[in-house]
Amino acid sequence: MKRVLRAAIRYGLRTGWSRGVLEGNRAWIAVGGMAVLGHLLGRAAGGQPDTVFSERLAPGESFRVTHLPRT
């Protein structure tokens, strides 16, 4: 669902700019404006970070996460 919403916002931004601002279609300007608001609300909400790694551990197993400083 998250991907679909992001794709819809990207489409609204692109099309709102090209058809609305460049071609002068007021309806697409409104769509682009709503897409900008959706984008800003999504950034303000923050949300949960994407899962990068996931693995089920058996009882007794463990793993270590380390961070190496940049050189």
N, CA, C and O atoms as CSV, one atom per row, in Angstrom:
chain,resi,resn,atom,element,x,y,z
A,1,MET,N,N,0.823,-1.195,0.000
A,1,MET,CA,C,0.000,0.000,0.000
A,1,MET,C,C,0.868,1.261,0.000
A,1,MET,O,O,0.550,2.261,-0.644
A,2,LYS,N,N,1.975,1.179,0.744
A,2,LYS,CA,C,2.857,2.324,0.855
A,2,LYS,C,C,3.454,2.674,-0.510
A,2,LYS,O,O,3.564,3.849,-0.861
A,3,ARG,N,N,3.837,1.653,-1.274
A,3,ARG,CA,C,4.410,1.882,-2.606
A,3,ARG,C,C,3.403,2.522,-3.544
A,3,ARG,O,O,3.751,3.395,-4.339
A,4,VAL,N,N,2.163,2.090,-3.451
A,4,VAL,CA,C,1.123,2.631,-4.320
A,4,VAL,C,C,0.904,4.113,-4.019
A,4,VAL,O,O,0.743,4.923,-4.932
A,5,LEU,N,N,0.899,4.457,-2.744
A,5,LEU,CA,C,0.709,5.856,-2.357
A,5,LEU,C,C,1.881,6.713,-2.818
A,5,LEU,O,O,1.683,7.819,-3.321
A,6,ARG,N,N,3.111,6.203,-2.647
A,6,ARG,CA,C,4.279,6.943,-3.116
A,6,ARG,C,C,4.239,7.134,-4.625
A,6,ARG,O,O,4.554,8.212,-5.130
A,7,ALA,N,N,3.850,6.083,-5.345
A,7,ALA,CA,C,3.770,6.181,-6.805
A,7,ALA,C,C,2.706,7.183,-7.226
A,7,ALA,O,O,2.904,7.927,-8.187
A,8,ALA,N,N,1.576,7.212,-6.521
A,8,ALA,CA,C,0.511,8.159,-6.850
A,8,ALA,C,C,0.970,9.602,-6.591
A,8,ALA,O,O,0.653,10.505,-7.365
A,9,ILE,N,N,1.706,9.810,-5.516
A,9,ILE,CA,C,2.204,11.151,-5.218
A,9,ILE,C,C,3.218,11.578,-6.269
A,9,ILE,O,O,3.185,12.719,-6.731
A,10,ARG,N,N,4.122,10.675,-6.654
A,10,ARG,CA,C,5.102,11.008,-7.698
A,10,ARG,C,C,4.409,11.340,-9.016
A,10,ARG,O,O,4.778,12.298,-9.697
A,11,TYR,N,N,3.387,10.530,-9.376
A,11,TYR,CA,C,2.648,10.788,-10.606
A,11,TYR,C,C,1.951,12.152,-10.542
A,11,TYR,O,O,1.968,12.907,-11.514
A,12,GLY,N,N,1.337,12.462,-9.393
A,12,GLY,CA,C,0.668,13.751,-9.234
A,12,GLY,C,C,1.629,14.917,-9.328
A,12,GLY,O,O,1.299,15.951,-9.909
A,13,LEU,N,N,2.820,14.759,-8.760
A,13,LEU,CA,C,3.822,15.824,-8.842
A,13,LEU,C,C,4.285,16.034,-10.281
A,13,LEU,O,O,4.318,17.163,-10.769
A,14,ARG,N,N,4.645,14.938,-10.959
A,14,ARG,CA,C,5.141,15.045,-12.336
A,14,ARG,C,C,4.081,15.592,-13.275
A,14,ARG,O,O,4.329,16.535,-14.027
A,15,THR,N,N,2.904,14.996,-13.225
A,15,THR,CA,C,1.856,15.395,-14.152
A,15,THR,C,C,1.299,16.763,-13.799
A,15,THR,O,O,0.952,17.546,-14.684
A,16,GLY,N,N,1.212,17.051,-12.510
A,16,GLY,CA,C,0.758,18.378,-12.099
A,16,GLY,C,C,1.689,19.467,-12.597
A,16,GLY,O,O,1.239,20.550,-12.974
A,17,TRP,N,N,2.975,19.189,-12.602
A,17,TRP,CA,C,3.933,20.174,-13.101
A,17,TRP,C,C,3.842,20.298,-14.622
A,17,TRP,O,O,3.721,21.400,-15.156
A,18,SER,N,N,3.902,19.155,-15.312
A,18,SER,CA,C,3.955,19.222,-16.776
A,18,SER,C,C,2.643,19.706,-17.390
A,18,SER,O,O,2.645,20.596,-18.241
A,19,ARG,N,N,1.535,19.130,-16.964
A,19,ARG,CA,C,0.251,19.527,-17.561
A,19,ARG,C,C,-0.345,20.762,-16.911
A,19,ARG,O,O,-1.054,21.534,-17.557
A,20,GLY,N,N,-0.054,20.947,-15.633
A,20,GLY,CA,C,-0.634,22.079,-14.919
A,20,GLY,C,C,0.146,23.360,-15.104
A,20,GLY,O,O,-0.385,24.351,-15.605
A,21,VAL,N,N,1.389,23.344,-14.707
A,21,VAL,CA,C,2.187,24.570,-14.736
A,21,VAL,C,C,2.637,24.888,-16.160
A,21,VAL,O,O,2.508,26.025,-16.612
A,22,LEU,N,N,3.158,23.898,-16.859
A,22,LEU,CA,C,3.707,24.161,-18.192
A,22,LEU,C,C,2.621,24.351,-19.252
A,22,LEU,O,O,2.768,25.183,-20.148
A,23,GLU,N,N,1.524,23.576,-19.153
A,23,GLU,CA,C,0.452,23.683,-20.153
A,23,GLU,C,C,-0.691,24.579,-19.700
A,23,GLU,O,O,-1.524,24.959,-20.523
A,24,GLY,N,N,-0.760,24.925,-18.436
A,24,GLY,CA,C,-1.776,25.848,-17.944
A,24,GLY,C,C,-3.120,25.233,-17.595
A,24,GLY,O,O,-4.123,25.946,-17.568
A,25,ASN,N,N,-3.173,23.921,-17.325
A,25,ASN,CA,C,-4.423,23.260,-16.964
A,25,ASN,C,C,-4.634,23.394,-15.452
A,25,ASN,O,O,-3.860,22.849,-14.665
A,26,ARG,N,N,-5.680,24.118,-15.052
A,26,ARG,CA,C,-5.917,24.401,-13.630
A,26,ARG,C,C,-6.231,23.148,-12.819
A,26,ARG,O,O,-5.851,23.059,-11.651
A,27,ALA,N,N,-6.911,22.192,-13.414
A,27,ALA,CA,C,-7.232,20.962,-12.683
A,27,ALA,C,C,-5.957,20.212,-12.306
A,27,ALA,O,O,-5.854,19.684,-11.198
A,28,TRP,N,N,-4.991,20.160,-13.213
A,28,TRP,CA,C,-3.729,19.479,-12.921
A,28,TRP,C,C,-2.874,20.278,-11.943
A,28,TRP,O,O,-2.071,19.696,-11.214
A,29,ILE,N,N,-3.030,21.582,-11.915
A,29,ILE,CA,C,-2.342,22.377,-10.894
A,29,ILE,C,C,-2.874,21.985,-9.512
A,29,ILE,O,O,-2.104,21.856,-8.560
A,30,ALA,N,N,-4.190,21.799,-9.410
A,30,ALA,CA,C,-4.791,21.382,-8.145
A,30,ALA,C,C,-4.306,19.982,-7.746
A,30,ALA,O,O,-4.016,19.733,-6.576
A,31,VAL,N,N,-4.219,19.079,-8.717
A,31,VAL,CA,C,-3.717,17.724,-8.430
A,31,VAL,C,C,-2.274,17.802,-7.948
A,31,VAL,O,O,-1.906,17.139,-6.978
A,32,GLY,N,N,-1.462,18.602,-8.614
A,32,GLY,CA,C,-0.076,18.766,-8.194
A,32,GLY,C,C,0.035,19.364,-6.810
A,32,GLY,O,O,0.892,18.955,-6.026
A,33,GLY,N,N,-0.819,20.327,-6.493
A,33,GLY,CA,C,-0.814,20.916,-5.156
A,33,GLY,C,C,-1.191,19.911,-4.082
A,33,GLY,O,O,-0.602,19.900,-3.001
A,34,MET,N,N,-2.167,19.069,-4.377
A,34,MET,CA,C,-2.547,18.033,-3.418
A,34,MET,C,C,-1.425,17.009,-3.256
A,34,MET,O,O,-1.212,16.488,-2.162
A,35,ALA,N,N,-0.710,16.722,-4.341
A,35,ALA,CA,C,0.414,15.794,-4.255
A,35,ALA,C,C,1.528,16.386,-3.394
A,35,ALA,O,O,2.166,15.667,-2.625
A,36,VAL,N,N,1.763,17.679,-3.519
A,36,VAL,CA,C,2.770,18.336,-2.677
A,36,VAL,C,C,2.352,18.248,-1.212
A,36,VAL,O,O,3.180,17.949,-0.352
A,37,LEU,N,N,1.090,18.502,-0.921
A,37,LEU,CA,C,0.606,18.392,0.460
A,37,LEU,C,C,0.749,16.969,0.988
A,37,LEU,O,O,1.156,16.765,2.132
A,38,GLY,N,N,0.414,15.987,0.154
A,38,GLY,CA,C,0.573,14.590,0.561
A,38,GLY,C,C,2.024,14.246,0.858
A,38,GLY,O,O,2.325,13.543,1.822
A,39,HIS,N,N,2.910,14.747,0.022
A,39,HIS,CA,C,4.338,14.511,0.234
A,39,HIS,C,C,4.806,15.140,1.546
A,39,HIS,O,O,5.524,14.505,2.318
A,40,LEU,N,N,4.406,16.371,1.796
A,40,LEU,CA,C,4.818,17.058,3.017
A,40,LEU,C,C,4.228,16.408,4.264
A,40,LEU,O,O,4.905,16.309,5.286
A,41,LEU,N,N,2.981,15.966,4.192
A,41,LEU,CA,C,2.371,15.284,5.336
A,41,LEU,C,C,3.073,13.964,5.615
A,41,LEU,O,O,3.267,13.592,6.772
A,42,GLY,N,N,3.451,13.260,4.564
A,42,GLY,CA,C,4.184,12.006,4.742
A,42,GLY,C,C,5.531,12.216,5.398
A,42,GLY,O,O,5.956,11.417,6.233
A,43,ARG,N,N,6.199,13.285,5.022
A,43,ARG,CA,C,7.498,13.593,5.640
A,43,ARG,C,C,7.327,14.014,7.081
A,43,ARG,O,O,8.143,13.657,7.931
A,44,ALA,N,N,6.263,14.778,7.375
A,44,ALA,CA,C,6.036,15.237,8.740
A,44,ALA,C,C,5.660,14.081,9.662
A,44,ALA,O,O,6.044,14.063,10.831
A,45,ALA,N,N,4.913,13.121,9.135
A,45,ALA,CA,C,4.483,11.980,9.943
A,45,ALA,C,C,5.651,11.067,10.277
A,45,ALA,O,O,5.634,10.396,11.309
A,46,GLY,N,N,6.657,11.033,9.427
A,46,GLY,CA,C,7.828,10.207,9.693
A,46,GLY,C,C,7.586,8.763,9.330
A,46,GLY,O,O,8.195,8.255,8.389
A,47,GLY,N,N,6.728,8.101,10.040
A,47,GLY,CA,C,6.425,6.712,9.756
A,47,GLY,C,C,7.508,5.768,10.256
A,47,GLY,O,O,8.483,6.191,10.879
A,48,GLN,N,N,7.327,4.515,9.981
A,48,GLN,CA,C,8.270,3.490,10.385
A,48,GLN,C,C,9.347,3.338,9.320
A,48,GLN,O,O,9.048,3.418,8.128
A,49,PRO,N,N,10.588,3.121,9.724
A,49,PRO,CA,C,11.638,2.895,8.730
A,49,PRO,C,C,11.439,1.558,8.020
A,49,PRO,O,O,10.839,0.636,8.573
A,50,ASP,N,N,11.938,1.462,6.810
A,50,ASP,CA,C,11.825,0.226,6.048
A,50,ASP,C,C,12.721,-0.846,6.657
A,50,ASP,O,O,13.814,-0.550,7.141
A,51,THR,N,N,12.255,-2.085,6.631
A,51,THR,CA,C,13.044,-3.205,7.123
A,51,THR,C,C,14.118,-3.529,6.109
A,51,THR,O,O,13.819,-3.772,4.940
A,52,VAL,N,N,15.373,-3.534,6.548
A,52,VAL,CA,C,16.490,-3.805,5.657
A,52,VAL,C,C,16.882,-5.271,5.708
A,52,VAL,O,O,17.256,-5.845,4.685
A,53,PHE,N,N,16.803,-5.885,6.880
A,53,PHE,CA,C,17.216,-7.274,7.055
A,53,PHE,C,C,16.293,-7.933,8.056
A,53,PHE,O,O,15.948,-7.334,9.074
A,54,SER,N,N,15.890,-9.161,7.776
A,54,SER,CA,C,15.035,-9.905,8.682
A,54,SER,C,C,15.367,-11.389,8.560
A,54,SER,O,O,15.431,-11.927,7.455
A,55,GLU,N,N,15.574,-12.038,9.680
A,55,GLU,CA,C,15.861,-13.471,9.678
A,55,GLU,C,C,15.381,-14.064,10.990
A,55,GLU,O,O,15.589,-13.482,12.055
A,56,ARG,N,N,14.740,-15.218,10.916
A,56,ARG,CA,C,14.249,-15.889,12.115
A,56,ARG,C,C,15.412,-16.642,12.757
A,56,ARG,O,O,16.172,-17.334,12.079
A,57,LEU,N,N,15.535,-16.495,14.076
A,57,LEU,CA,C,16.595,-17.168,14.807
A,57,LEU,C,C,16.021,-18.333,15.596
A,57,LEU,O,O,14.940,-18.242,16.177
A,58,ALA,N,N,16.764,-19.421,15.603
A,58,ALA,CA,C,16.382,-20.574,16.414
A,58,ALA,C,C,16.792,-20.302,17.861
A,58,ALA,O,O,17.644,-19.450,18.114
A,59,PRO,N,N,16.194,-21.017,18.805
A,59,PRO,CA,C,16.589,-20.825,20.205
A,59,PRO,C,C,18.090,-21.063,20.382
A,59,PRO,O,O,18.634,-22.060,19.908
A,60,GLY,N,N,18.746,-20.129,21.071
A,60,GLY,CA,C,20.176,-20.232,21.312
A,60,GLY,C,C,21.028,-19.533,20.271
A,60,GLY,O,O,22.214,-19.316,20.517
A,61,GLU,N,N,20.484,-19.172,19.132
A,61,GLU,CA,C,21.237,-18.476,18.094
A,61,GLU,C,C,21.240,-16.975,18.372
A,61,GLU,O,O,20.353,-16.450,19.044
A,62,SER,N,N,22.251,-16.301,17.842
A,62,SER,CA,C,22.327,-14.851,17.979
A,62,SER,C,C,23.077,-14.283,16.786
A,62,SER,O,O,23.683,-15.019,16.007
A,63,PHE,N,N,23.026,-12.971,16.654
A,63,PHE,CA,C,23.825,-12.302,15.639
A,63,PHE,C,C,24.274,-10.975,16.205
A,63,PHE,O,O,23.672,-10.451,17.143
A,64,ARG,N,N,25.338,-10.431,15.630
A,64,ARG,CA,C,25.934,-9.208,16.135
A,64,ARG,C,C,25.828,-8.119,15.071
A,64,ARG,O,O,26.086,-8.356,13.891
A,65,VAL,N,N,25.446,-6.932,15.508
A,65,VAL,CA,C,25.398,-5.763,14.628
A,65,VAL,C,C,26.546,-4.861,15.030
A,65,VAL,O,O,26.645,-4.448,16.185
A,66,THR,N,N,27.419,-4.552,14.070
A,66,THR,CA,C,28.544,-3.673,14.353
A,66,THR,C,C,28.507,-2.480,13.412
A,66,THR,O,O,27.912,-2.517,12.335
A,67,HIS,N,N,29.152,-1.448,13.851
A,67,HIS,CA,C,29.250,-0.244,13.042
A,67,HIS,C,C,30.716,0.143,12.967
A,67,HIS,O,O,31.349,0.398,13.991
A,68,LEU,N,N,31.250,0.186,11.770
A,68,LEU,CA,C,32.635,0.570,11.580
A,68,LEU,C,C,32.694,2.040,11.228
A,68,LEU,O,O,31.926,2.497,10.382
A,69,PRO,N,N,33.591,2.801,11.857
A,69,PRO,CA,C,33.684,4.220,11.529
A,69,PRO,C,C,34.175,4.420,10.095
A,69,PRO,O,O,34.931,3.608,9.562
A,70,ARG,N,N,33.736,5.497,9.497
A,70,ARG,CA,C,34.183,5.822,8.138
A,70,ARG,C,C,35.647,6.239,8.166
A,70,ARG,O,O,36.106,6.893,9.103
A,71,THR,N,N,36.354,5.856,7.143
A,71,THR,CA,C,37.781,6.238,7.085
A,71,THR,C,C,38.032,7.234,6.004
A,71,THR,O,O,39.170,7.664,5.813
